[in-house]
Structures are given as C-alpha cells and as structure tokens.
Amino acid sequence: MKIIRKDEAITGTNSDKCKTIEYSFGDKDIDIGVATITGRYPESGYCVNLVSKELVYILDGSGKLCFEDQTIEFSQDDAFLIENNEKYYWETNYCKVSMTCSPAWSPEQYKVVE
C-alpha cells in the first residue's frame, strides 16, 4: 500500500485556465491527478494523450467536453473515459475533475494539436 498526502502532491499548471495537483506513485501502469479548469482548455486546438487512457470523474462544476465529432455536456458526479489518441478540449466556467491515467501520464506523451 502507498499513500500520498495532499501536502506531498505536486502542484502545477498547464495554463492560467488549468491548475493541477499530481499524485504520482511511481507506478508506470496508473496514476491520478486533480485539475481545476476555468475556461477553454487548451485555449486553441485540442489536447491528445498519445499513450494514456484517461478516466475522468467530475468532482464539482459543469461544462462541455468537445471532441472532433461530438460535444458532451457534463456536471458534478458524471464520469467518462477518454481513449488514447482522442482529441478534445474543455469548455467550462469552472470544474474540478479527478483524472486517473493508465498507463501513468507523462508530459512526453501529451500534446496540444490544432
């Protein structure tokens, strides 16, 4: 069993509209993070995880998750699975989400595309 306390988690930012808290257990197969998103993220284009699947649970707030071919409205307590290589962006005034990635997320496998 492993535990990471909140004060041990790594805080970061993807942009001024996306603040993150990462809980990395050093396990290559899975990790978890929390993001607070306040606006369109990314500001233009789409996010894409080249390797990881992302299991997302909405802790608070509401908005839209926009894919190339569909838009999904979400609110608190909804969950969805984003497959690797799916292109998407967030549209929200405010939401806080828990994201579990498998295999574990890494900056090298993530990019923003137009």
N, C-alpha and C positions, 0 to 999 in steps of 0.2 A: 504494500500500500504506500502511496505517495500523497503528499499534501503540499499545496502552495497557498499560503495565506495572502490575503489581499495586499498587505504591505510588502510582500515578496514578488508580486506580479510586476510585469514590465509595462509601464505606461508609454504610449506613443501616439503618433498622429499620422494619418495618411494624407490629410489636407486640413484646412481650417474648418471643414464640414464633417470630418470623420476622425473622432478620437478613439483610441483603442487601449485595451488592457489585455495583455497576453499572459496566459498561464501555460508555459511550456514545461512539460515534464521530462524533456529529453528523450521522449519516445518517438521513434520515427514513424510509427503507424497512426498516431492520433494526437490531437491537441485541442485546446479550447481557448476562446477569447471572447471578449465583450467589446462591442463597438457602439458608440453613440453617434448618430448621424443627424445632422441638422441642415438639410438642403439637398441639392442634387449631388450625388457622388457616384462616379467622378464628375467633375464639373462639365466635361465633354467626353464623348466616346463611351466605351464600355469597359468594365472590369472583366478579366478572364483568369481563371485558375487553370493552368495547363496540366497539372497533375492531380491536385486535391479535389475531392468532393467536399461540399460544404453543407452541413446540416444546420439550419438556422431556426432559432426559436425567438419569437418577438416577446421581449420582456415588458416593454412599455411603448406606447405610441402607435402610430399608424402611418400608412403611406402606400406607395406603389413600388413594385419591383418590375422593371421594364427589361424584357428580353428582345431579341431581334424580331421575333414573330408574335409576341404576346405581352400583355401587361397584366400583372396580378396585384390586386389590392390586398393589403394585409392590415391586421390590427393585433392588439395585445392577445397573447396566447395562441396565435397561429404559428405553424411550423412548415417549413418546406425544405426540399433537398435540391441543391444546385449541383448539377453534374460537372465534372471537369470539362473544360473547353466550351462551356456555355457562356455567352457574352450577355452581360446585364449591367444595369445601373439602378441606383436608388433615387426615388423622388419622395421626399418627406420633409415636413417642417421639423419633426422630432421623432426619433425612435431609438430605442435601446435594444440591442439584439445580442443573443448568445450564439456563437458560431463554433461548431465542432468540425474539425477538418480531418479527413483521412485520405491518404497518408497525411502526416503532420504538415501544416502550412510552412512555406518558406518564401522569402521575398524573391528568390530566383525563379520560382515557378508562377509568379503572379505578374500580370502586366495590364496596362490600360491601352486599349486599341481604339481606333476610330471606326 
